Amino acid sequence: MKINTKESIIVRPSQDIPQQRLWVSNMDLLHPRYYLPTVYLYKPNGSSDFFEAEVLKEALRKVLVPFYPVAGRLARDENGRIEINCNGEGVLLVVADTDSTTEELGEFMPSMKLRQLIPTVDTNLQDISRNPLLLLQVTSFKCGGVCLGVGWHHTLADGTGALHFINSWATLARGLSITIPPLLDRTILRGRVAPKSIFHHVEFDPPPTMNNDHLTKNRKPQSLANLKITREQINSLKAKASNVESETKYTTYEILTAHIWRSVSKARNFQNIDQKTRLRIAVDGRSRLNPPLQSSYFGNVIFTASPVALSCDLLSESFRCTVERIHREIKKMDDEYLRSALDYLEEVGDVNSIPQGSITCACPNLNIVSWPVERDSKP
């Protein structure tokens, strides 16, 4: 697929914005400094101004006023701590087209084709203030479809914040007004005045590593696949997890995650070894804190639930027991636990010292994320 770049510009806010340095929380700093890549694909709607470039630009200028940190740059304070310099330097917008059709993208497997739909910048620069925090590319296909490629710097906000921005941009592009402005004050997520973590936060422990002998014996070629689960299969799994003697209701996410955890452990031939395995489950803290954060909070509020088990125990227990493991870990993510996690990060000081570990097919752990699907909003 050949991409023809028609225009590459920096888009700045349409009005003056507060020139300030925005403090970022430890939850923002906990994420590696990288761009979260996403693509949104739109079918033509027959309108003559479908994804009109000038309409998109003007709406983007407008949305950068309430979301002014997005138009800023990373910086460091006098102590070397990262912050956002809200200087209005703008975001990158690329307008492109291609002779390819959207059907050529297939099932959206990670590939170089998809990567071409998202702009890139040099992330190895020593000067962290050089790069925009938002990279956008609007690519028109021969069939009339359009792809919006987004590189969203994770220090800005989590996926919920990113969708809030994209939806607000779409609202303005349709000639409407934004009804829910972003909440930009991140000091809400500071640790307490006298930080005191009262739980063992396993999510911040070094991740389990693969048994070396097992890893050496089981090297195989790697490949990617999209596995679609039908409604009938989900209902079958729910039936396996049900218990007439219990009033506990398990979510579809908990049931699917249990199935994936067990299936992957079995595929990795963990049945007969004492291999420790850990899940990383993203939990949005907005509604779990007390008082709850507004849904419009713009920043990172994703905590991590981390069920841990020995693989031999995991694969010998009933399916319902595995679901219960996951349910129990997610349920404990209440205000008390989340405040303790914030205090723990405050006590650590340098959150970069917390081992993250990589999630690959050559490790015993899994990162399972439920990503919201947006079907209606389009710029």
N, C-alpha and C positions, 0 to 999 in steps of 0.2 A: 504494500500500500504506500503510495507516494503522497506526501502532504505538501501542498503549495501554500506557503505563508504569504498572505496578502498584506498584512499589517501587524506590527508589533509595537505597542505603545504602553506608556505608563499612565494610568488613570488616577487622578487625584480628587479629593473631595470637592464638591461644588461650592461649599461655603467654608468660611474660617472655622477651624476646630480648636478645642483647647490644646495648647502647646504644653504638654506635661509629660512626666515620666510615670508610667503605670507600674505599680508594684505587682509582682506576680507571686502566686502562692507556691508552697512546696509541691502541691499537686500538679501545678504547671511545670515545675522544674523536674519532677520525677520522670516525665516522658523524655526520651531522647529527642534531640533537636533535629527533627526531620519533617519532610512534607508528607502529609497523609494523602495518597493519590485516590481520587474517585472519578468516575465518569458517569454522566447522565445522558441517556440516549432518548431522543424525541422523534416521533413520527410526524411527517408534515400534516398540518391541519387545514390546508387549502387557503389560508390567509395570505394576502400579498405581502404583509409585513412580518411574516413568520421569522422570528429570530433576526430581525432587522438590526444591523450592526450599530447604527446611530442610536436607536432606541435603547439597546443594551448599554452602550457607553454612558448615555445620559442617566439611566437608572442606576448604573454602577457609581457614577459620581455622587448621586443623591444618597445612596445607601451607605456610602463611606462617611457621611456626616454623623449619623447616630452610632455607627459602628467604627468610629474613627481610629481605634487601636489597630484595625486591620490594615490601615494605610500607613502604619508606622514601621519602625525597624527595631530589631533587637539592639540592646545596649547593655552596659554594665554600670552599676553604681560605684561609689567610692570604695566599697569593700569587695568589688569584683562580682557581686551577685547580679544575675541576669534580670533585666527589666525590659519593658517596652517603651521606646521613645516615640511618643505620639506626635510626630513631626509632619504628618501629612504628605510624606514623600510618594505615596501612591502604591498601586498594585499593578502587576503585569497583565496585560490583556493581549492575546494573540488572536487574530482573525485569519482563518485558513479555509481551504477547500481541498477536495480530493476527487479523483475520477472513480474511486471505489464506491461500493454500496455498503449499507449497514449490515446486510446479510453476510458479508465477508468477515465480519467480526466474530461470527459463530456464537458460541455460548459464553463469551466474555471470559475465557480462560486467560490468566496472566500471560502476556505475550508482548513482543516488541511492537506489534500492531497497536495494542492498547496504549503502550508507553508513548507512542508517537502523538497521541491525542492529548497529552498533558505536557505543558512547558517544563523545562528544566533550567536550573541555574547551578553555578559552581558552589557546591556545599562544602568544599574544602578550604574556603577562604579563611584566613586568620581573622580578618575583620568581620565580625558577625553583623555589623551594621550595614553591610553592602547590599544584601539581598532583600527583595520584597518578601512579605510574609504570606502573600496570596498570589498564586500563579493561575491564570485562567486562559483557556483556549476554546474558541468556538469554531468547530470544523463542520462545514457544509458538505454533505455527500451527494453524489450524482443522482441518487434516488429521491432526493428531497429531504431526507432525514438530516438531523443535526446532532452533533455530540458536544456536550459541554464537559471539558476536561478540567479538573480542579486539583491543584497542588496546595494543600492547606497546611500551614506550619502548625505543628501540634502545640507549640507554646501558646498560640492564640486562644484555643479552646478545643473542647472535645467534639465528638461527632454531633452531639445535640446542638452545640453552639454553631457548628459549621452549617447544619441544616437550617437553623434560625436565620443565619445570614443569607443563604441561598434563597430561602423562601421570601425573605424581606426584599431582596433584589427583584425576584419575580413579581412580587406585589407592586412595586414601583414601576416595573416595565409594563404592567397592565394598566397603568394610569391610576392606580389606587394609592391610598395612604397606609403607612405602617401603623398598625394598631398596638403592637407589642414591642416597644423599644428594648434594647439589651440592657441588662443590669451589669455595669462595668466594675463596680467596687469589689475587688477580690480580697480585701482585708477580712471579709466574713470568714474566710478559711484559714485565718491565722491560728496557730496553736494557742492554748489558753495562757493566761498571764503566768501561771505556775504550771508548766507542762508536766503531765503525769500520765504515762501510758500504763494502763492497768491490765492489758491483755498481752498474751504472746502473739505477736503479729507474724504468723507463719508466712504471709504473703511477702514479707521483706527478708525472709531467710534465703540463703543461697539455694538455688533450685537443685533438686536431685539430678545426679548425673548417671549416665548409662554404665552398667557393668561392662568393663573393658573386654572381658572374654566374650560376652554375648554380642557386643558391638562388632568385634573382629570376625566372628563366625557368621554374622547375618548381613553382611554388606550385599546389597542388591541394587540394580539400576533404579533410578528415580523417575517418576512421571507424575503428571498432574491430571486430575479428573474432577468433573462436576458430578456429584451424586444427588439425584433428585429423589426425595422421599414423598410418597403419595399420601393422601389423606387416609386411605385404608391402612397403610403401614403405621401411621401415627396412632390411629385408633387401636390397632393391635398392641402397640407398645403401651398405650394407656391402660388397656385391659390387663396386661401383665403386671403393671405397677399398682393396680387397685387393690384395696383391702377393705372388705366389708366391715371389719372391726375398727377401722380408723376413720376419723372425720377429716384427715389431712387431704387437701386437694393439691396435687402436683401440677405445675405448669407444663405446657408443651416444651418450653425450653429445657426444664429440668429433666424431662423424660428423654428428649433427644440427646441431651448432653451425656446422660448416663449410658445411652446406647452407643454413642460415639466413643466414649472413654473405654468401655469394655471391648468394643470391636477393634479399636486401634491397639489396645494392649494385647489382644489375641493375635492380631495380624503381626505384631512385633515379636510373637512367640515368647510372651512373658508368663505363660501359664504355670510353669514349674520352677520359677525362680523368685527369690525375694527381692524383686526390683521395685524400689520406691518410685511412685509416679504422682505427679501433681498437676492439677488443673489451674488455669488462670481464667477466672470468670469476671468480666467487666460488670460492675454494679454502679448504676447512676445514683449518686448520693443526694441529689436535689430533693427528692421526696422522703428520704430516710433520715435526714437531719431534723432536729427539733429546736426551734421552729424550722419548718421546711424552707429550703431556698426557693425563690421564684423560679418558674420554669425558664424564664428569660435570662437567668444567670449566665454570663458570658465568660467562660473559662473552663478549666478542667476540673470536673467533679466526679471522675470515674475512679472508684475504689476497686479493690480486687479481692474477691472471695477465692480461697485456695484450698479446696479439698485435697487431702493427701491420703494415699493408701499404698499398701504393698500389693503388687500386681497379682500375686497368688491368692491373696484374700479377696481382691476385687473380682477375680474370675471364678472364685468358688462360691461366693455369696449369691443370693437371689437378686434378680433384676431390681426388685422393689427396694432392697437394702442399698443398692448403689444409688438409686434415685433419692432415697432418704439421706444418704451422705451429702449429696449435692444440695438438697433442700435445706438441710440443717445449717450448712455453711452460709448459704445465701440469707437465710432467716436471721442469723446472728448479726448481720450488717445493719444494726440499728444506730441511733444517735450516740449511745454510749461507746459502741465499738468504733464508730467512725471518728468521734472526737479523740478517742485514745490513739487511733492511727495518726491523726494530725499532730497530736502531742509527741508521738514517737518520732515523726519526721523532724519536729522542732528540736528534740533532744539529740538526734543524729547530727543535725547541723548541715553537713554537706550531703545532700540527697544523692549526689552522683556516686557516693561510696556504697550505695545499696546495690547489691548484685542483682541484675535483671535476668541474665541468662538468655540464651537464644532458644527459640522454639523451632526445631527442625525435625525431620524424620529420623535423625540420628540421635535424638534425645528421648527420654521417657515421658516427657511432659506435653501438655496440650494447652493451647490458648483458643477458647471457643467463644466467639463473639456473635451476638444477635444484632444484626444491623437493620435499622428501620428502613422500610421501603417507601419512597415518596413517588406517587404516581400522578398526582394532580397538578403540582406547581411547576410552571415552566416560565422562564423569562419571556 
